[in-house]
Amino acid sequence: MEQTQLFFRFGAALAIGILVGLQREYAHGDPTREMLAGVRTFTLMALLGCTAAFATEALASPWVFVAIFVVLGAMVTVAYSVTAQRGQVGLTTEVAALLTVLAGALCYWDYLPLAAAIGVATTVLLALKLEMKTLVRRITAEDVRATLQFAIVAIIILPVLPNQGIGPPPFDVLNLYKIWLMVVFISGISFLGYILMKVVGPKQGIGLTGLLGGLVSSTAVTLSFSERSQDHPETARPLAIGITVAWTVMFFRVAVEVAALNAALLELLWAPVAAAAAVGLVYCGFLFLRGRAREEGDVAFSNPFELGAALKFGLIYAAILLVARTAQMYLGETGIYASSVLAGLADVDAITVSMAQLSSSAGGLDLGTAARAVVLALISNTVVKGGIVLSSGSPRLRRAILLGLLLMLATGIGVAFLTL
């Protein structure tokens, strides 16, 4: 091995040790307090792991690494026993130390991306102690049960589902494996927002609630805030900000879904989606500048991993796939557009992934038709949520949201007309 490459690997181990060690020093806060290991010790441990791997290769014996690791493990055990006798019970730093040694060894073995990922992940988990404890306190038994049920279905059942259509056209689009894979994908995005909502808490401000709630369900945010405006009409402006933020996040969410499933479709779709989202952001800024009232936000969301909700989405997605495929065969583009408008009235995720799927294969749906169909679904979905505000919101909320609603719709339609 060249000297430059050798020094680079040891340097990577050095950087990982410094990163983890700095976090441990910062976490303790008090520099006079005794601790198992600080920045210097963690750095030495990473270098020790890299050196042990080097010696193992040089001496052509794996027992060198095993012996060094066992000795270090014994030292960590003794140190833990001493700190435990003082009432400082916990294995976090000790486990982090052993992981740092292994990451240093991975650096020498040329698994640099994996070693860096382990180092960063270790540091992040150490730094998120408070947030992780907050999350544990806020999740419920129902959340745990729903997540476990979904994990069983996704990890155990998904791999054995048949990865082929169940019949001749139009039933060839009903691929059980791909349908459930899309359920896992969409539920995962919603679950990310759900977990973030649990971490920060549901009462951290209407704007933040709208932002995170848009990842879970912008419709739920719209309905909840509209109903609240009837009891608290003085909060119409901040509630309008939260609703508009949730709508804007929906556009970004659709862009992410399309990018993950069909990048070619995103090349056509990004302009109207980005334009509508930009107008939403500008209107949020306009509302914020006109009134700086702050109000807490609280929206009740169900766990996206609940089996019933996942199955419901799967059925909707399969039905939209079948309807869209049938419409394409017998009614052409007109049928696709009509089915997209109708699907968007209920859910924009299902029609988005359907269009991305149908247009991803050679000989499938035309990309331009798919892009226009997604835009129509976004428009119909936004109109429905606007209708919720206009029908159940207070007069002040209706006045605050109406201009933004019209601007977003007009921009999305106008840009789509010019580019698609």
C-alpha positions in Angstrom: 0.0 0.0 0.0 1.3 3.4 -0.9 2.2 5.7 2.0 -0.3 8.4 0.9 -3.2 5.9 0.9 -2.0 4.5 4.3 -1.9 8.0 5.9 -5.3 8.8 4.4 -6.9 5.8 6.1 -5.3 6.6 9.4 -6.4 10.3 8.9 -10.0 9.2 8.4 -9.8 7.2 11.6 -8.4 10.2 13.4 -11.3 12.4 12.2 -13.9 9.9 13.3 -12.4 9.7 16.8 -12.2 13.5 17.1 -15.9 13.8 16.0 -17.2 11.3 18.5 -14.9 12.6 21.2 -15.9 16.2 20.8 -19.6 15.2 21.2 -18.8 13.3 24.5 -16.9 16.3 25.8 -19.7 18.7 24.9 -22.4 16.3 26.4 -20.7 16.3 29.8 -20.6 20.1 29.8 -18.4 20.3 33.0 -14.7 20.0 32.0 -13.7 19.2 35.5 -16.0 16.2 35.7 -14.4 12.8 35.4 -15.5 10.7 32.4 -14.6 7.4 30.8 -13.3 9.0 27.6 -13.0 12.5 26.1 -11.9 13.8 22.8 -8.3 12.6 23.2 -9.2 9.1 24.3 -11.8 8.6 21.6 -9.3 9.8 19.0 -6.7 7.3 20.4 -9.3 4.5 20.3 -10.0 5.1 16.6 -6.3 5.1 15.9 -5.9 2.0 18.0 -8.6 0.2 15.9 -6.8 1.3 12.7 -3.4 0.2 14.0 -4.8 -3.1 15.1 -6.2 -3.8 11.7 -2.8 -2.8 10.1 -0.9 -5.1 12.5 -3.3 -8.0 11.8 -2.6 -7.6 8.0 1.2 -7.2 8.5 1.5 -10.2 10.8 -1.1 -12.2 8.8 -2.9 -13.2 11.9 -6.5 -12.2 12.9 -5.7 -13.0 16.5 -3.7 -9.7 16.8 -6.9 -7.7 16.3 -8.9 -10.0 18.5 -6.4 -9.7 21.4 -6.2 -5.9 21.2 -10.0 -5.6 21.1 -10.4 -8.0 24.0 -7.9 -6.1 26.1 -9.6 -2.8 25.3 -13.0 -4.3 26.1 -11.7 -5.5 29.5 -10.4 -2.0 30.2 -13.8 -0.5 29.3 -15.5 -3.0 31.6 -13.3 -2.1 34.5 -13.9 1.6 33.9 -17.6 1.0 33.8 -17.5 -0.9 37.1 -15.8 2.0 38.7 -18.3 4.6 37.4 -21.2 2.3 38.3 -20.0 2.1 41.9 -20.2 5.9 42.0 -23.9 5.8 40.9 -23.2 6.7 37.2 -25.0 3.8 35.6 -25.1 3.7 31.8 -23.3 2.0 28.9 -23.7 4.7 26.2 -20.1 6.0 26.3 -18.7 2.5 26.7 -20.5 1.2 23.6 -19.6 4.3 21.7 -16.0 3.7 22.5 -16.0 0.2 21.2 -17.8 1.3 18.0 -15.2 4.0 17.5 -12.4 1.3 17.6 -14.3 -0.8 15.1 -14.8 2.3 12.8 -11.1 2.9 13.0 -10.4 -0.7 11.9 -12.9 -0.3 9.0 -10.9 2.7 7.8 -7.8 0.6 7.4 -9.8 -2.2 5.7 -10.9 0.5 3.1 -14.5 0.6 4.1 -14.3 4.3 4.4 -17.9 5.2 3.5 -19.2 2.6 6.0 -16.7 3.8 8.7 -17.8 7.4 8.2 -21.4 6.5 8.3 -20.9 4.6 11.6 -19.0 7.6 13.0 -21.6 10.1 12.0 -24.5 7.9 13.1 -22.9 7.3 16.5 -22.3 11.0 17.0 -25.9 11.9 16.0 -27.4 9.3 18.3 -25.3 10.5 21.2 -26.3 14.1 20.5 -30.0 13.3 20.2 -30.3 11.9 23.8 -32.9 14.5 24.9 -34.9 14.2 21.7 -34.9 10.4 21.8 -36.1 10.4 25.4 -38.8 13.0 24.4 -39.9 10.7 21.6 -40.2 7.7 23.8 -42.3 9.6 26.3 -44.7 10.8 23.6 -45.3 7.6 21.6 -48.1 5.5 22.7 -48.6 1.7 22.9 -50.8 2.0 19.9 -48.0 3.6 17.9 -45.6 0.7 18.8 -48.2 -1.9 18.0 -49.1 -0.3 14.6 -45.4 0.0 13.7 -44.7 -3.6 14.6 -47.7 -4.8 12.6 -46.6 -2.8 9.6 -43.0 -4.0 9.9 -44.2 -7.6 9.9 -46.2 -7.0 6.7 -43.5 -5.0 5.0 -40.5 -7.1 5.9 -41.9 -10.6 6.1 -44.8 -10.6 3.6 -43.6 -8.1 1.0 -40.7 -10.3 -0.3 -43.0 -13.3 -0.9 -45.7 -11.4 -2.9 -45.7 -12.2 -6.6 -43.9 -9.6 -8.7 -46.1 -9.8 -11.8 -49.4 -8.7 -13.1 -52.4 -10.7 -12.0 -54.0 -11.0 -15.5 -54.2 -9.6 -19.0 -54.6 -5.8 -19.7 -55.9 -3.8 -17.9 -55.2 -6.1 -15.0 -51.6 -6.3 -15.8 -50.9 -3.2 -13.8 -52.1 -4.9 -10.6 -48.7 -6.2 -9.4 -49.2 -7.1 -5.7 -45.5 -6.6 -4.9 -45.2 -3.2 -6.5 -48.5 -2.1 -5.0 -47.4 -2.9 -1.5 -44.0 -1.5 -2.1 -45.6 1.8 -2.9 -47.7 1.6 0.3 -44.4 1.2 2.2 -42.9 4.1 0.4 -45.8 6.5 1.0 -46.3 5.4 4.5 -42.6 5.9 5.2 -42.8 9.5 4.1 -45.9 10.1 6.3 -44.2 8.3 9.2 -41.2 10.6 9.0 -43.5 13.6 9.5 -45.4 11.8 12.3 -42.2 11.1 14.2 -40.9 14.6 13.7 -44.2 15.8 15.1 -43.8 13.6 18.1 -40.3 14.8 18.7 -41.0 18.5 18.6 -44.4 18.2 20.2 -47.8 19.2 18.7 -47.8 22.6 20.3 -44.7 24.2 18.9 -46.5 26.8 16.8 -49.0 26.8 14.0 -46.4 27.3 11.2 -44.3 24.3 12.4 -47.4 22.2 12.8 -48.4 23.0 9.2 -44.9 22.2 8.0 -44.7 18.8 9.7 -48.4 18.1 9.3 -48.0 18.5 5.5 -45.8 15.5 5.5 -48.4 13.4 7.2 -51.7 14.9 5.9 -52.3 18.4 4.6 -56.0 17.6 4.6 -56.0 16.9 8.3 -54.2 20.2 9.0 -56.7 22.1 6.8 -59.7 20.5 8.6 -58.4 20.9 12.1 -57.3 24.6 11.6 -60.5 25.5 9.9 -62.6 24.1 12.7 -60.4 25.9 15.3 -60.9 29.2 13.5 -64.6 29.1 14.4 -63.8 29.0 18.1 -60.8 31.4 17.9 -61.5 33.8 15.0 -58.7 36.2 16.2 -56.1 33.5 15.2 -57.3 33.5 11.5 -54.1 34.8 10.1 -51.6 32.4 11.8 -54.1 29.6 11.1 -54.0 30.6 7.4 -50.2 30.5 7.5 -50.3 27.0 8.9 -52.8 25.8 6.3 -50.8 27.4 3.4 -47.6 25.9 4.7 -49.2 22.4 4.7 -50.4 22.9 1.2 -46.9 24.0 0.1 -45.3 21.0 1.7 -47.8 18.8 -0.3 -46.3 20.1 -3.5 -42.7 19.3 -2.3 -43.9 15.9 -1.2 -45.3 15.1 -4.6 -42.0 16.2 -6.2 -40.0 13.9 -3.9 -42.3 11.0 -4.7 -42.0 11.5 -8.5 -38.2 12.0 -8.2 -37.9 8.7 -6.4 -40.1 6.7 -8.8 -39.6 8.3 -12.2 -37.0 11.0 -12.7 -38.0 11.6 -16.3 -41.5 12.5 -15.2 -40.1 15.1 -12.8 -38.3 16.9 -15.6 -41.7 17.8 -17.0 -43.5 18.2 -13.7 -41.1 20.3 -11.7 -42.0 23.7 -13.2 -45.7 23.9 -12.4 -45.1 22.2 -9.0 -42.2 24.5 -8.0 -44.1 27.5 -9.2 -47.2 26.7 -7.1 -45.0 25.9 -4.1 -43.1 29.2 -4.5 -46.3 31.2 -4.6 -47.4 29.4 -1.4 -44.2 30.3 0.3 -44.4 34.0 -0.8 -48.0 34.2 0.4 -47.0 32.7 3.8 -44.4 35.5 4.1 -47.0 38.0 3.2 -49.4 36.8 5.9 -46.5 36.7 8.4 -45.5 40.3 7.7 -49.0 41.5 8.0 -49.5 40.1 11.4 -47.0 38.5 13.7 -49.5 36.8 16.0 -48.3 33.5 17.4 -50.6 30.7 18.3 -49.9 27.1 19.3 -50.9 24.4 16.9 -52.3 21.0 17.7 -53.6 18.5 15.2 -54.5 14.9 15.9 -52.8 12.5 13.5 -53.1 8.7 13.3 -50.0 6.6 13.0 -49.4 6.2 9.2 -48.2 2.6 9.9 -51.6 1.5 11.2 -52.5 -1.6 9.2 -56.0 -0.3 8.4 -54.7 3.0 7.0 -52.0 1.2 4.9 -54.5 -1.3 3.5 -56.9 1.5 2.6 -54.2 3.4 0.7 -53.2 0.1 -1.0 -56.8 -0.5 -2.2 -57.1 3.1 -3.4 -53.8 2.9 -5.2 -54.7 -0.4 -6.9 -58.1 1.0 -7.9 -56.6 4.1 -9.4 -54.0 2.0 -11.3 -56.8 -0.1 -12.7 -59.1 2.8 -13.6 -56.3 4.8 -15.2 -55.1 1.8 -17.2 -58.7 1.1 -18.4 -59.2 4.7 -19.2 -56.0 4.8 -21.2 -57.0 1.7 -23.2 -60.6 2.7 -24.0 -60.9 6.5 -23.5 -57.4 7.7 -24.3 -56.0 10.9 -22.6 -59.5 12.2 -21.7 -60.1 9.1 -19.5 -56.7 9.6 -17.8 -57.4 13.2 -17.0 -61.0 12.5 -15.7 -59.7 9.7 -13.5 -56.9 12.0 -12.2 -59.4 14.7 -11.2 -61.6 12.3 -9.4 -58.7 10.6 -7.6 -57.3 13.9 -6.6 -60.5 14.7 -4.8 -59.6 12.0 -2.2 -55.9 11.6 -2.2 -53.0 13.0 -4.3 -50.4 10.5 -3.3 -52.1 7.5 -4.9 -52.6 9.1 -8.3 -49.1 10.6 -8.2 -47.4 7.2 -7.7 -49.9 5.6 -10.2 -48.9 8.1 -12.9 -45.2 7.7 -12.1 -45.6 3.9 -12.3 -47.6 3.8 -15.5 -45.2 6.2 -17.3 -42.0 4.6 -16.1 -41.8 1.7 -18.6 -41.2 1.6 -22.3 -44.5 1.7 -24.2 -46.4 2.8 -21.1 -48.2 6.1 -20.5 -46.9 9.1 -22.3 -44.8 11.3 -19.9 -46.6 14.5 -20.9 -50.0 12.9 -20.3 -48.8 11.6 -16.9 -47.5 15.1 -15.9 -50.7 16.8 -16.9 -52.7 14.2 -15.0 -50.6 14.8 -11.8 -51.1 18.5 -12.1 -54.9 18.0 -12.5 -54.9 15.8 -9.4 -53.0 18.5 -7.4 -55.4 21.1 -8.6 -58.5 19.1 -7.6 -57.0 18.2 -4.3 -56.2 21.8 -3.5 -59.7 22.9 -4.6 -61.1 20.3 -2.1 -59.0 21.6 0.7 -59.9 25.2 -0.2 -63.5 24.1 -0.1 -63.0 22.8 3.4 -61.7 26.2 4.5 -64.5 28.1 2.8 -67.2 25.8 4.2 -66.0 25.2 7.8 -63.6 28.1 8.5 -64.4 31.4 10.1 -65.1 34.4 7.8 -61.7 35.9 8.8 -59.9 32.7 7.9 -61.8 32.5 4.5 -60.7 36.0 3.7 -57.1 35.3 4.7 -56.8 32.1 2.7 -58.8 32.9 -0.4 -56.2 35.0 -2.2 -53.4 32.5 -1.6 -55.7 29.7 -2.8 -56.5 31.5 -6.1 -52.9 32.5 -6.7 -51.6 28.9 -6.1 -54.2 27.5 -8.4 -53.7 30.1 -11.1 -49.9 29.8 -11.0 -50.0 26.0 -11.2 -52.5 25.9 -14.1 -50.8 28.7 -16.0 -47.3 27.3 -15.8 -48.6 23.8 -16.6 -50.3 25.3 -19.7 -47.1 26.9 -20.8 -44.7 24.0 -20.2 -46.7 20.8 -20.6 
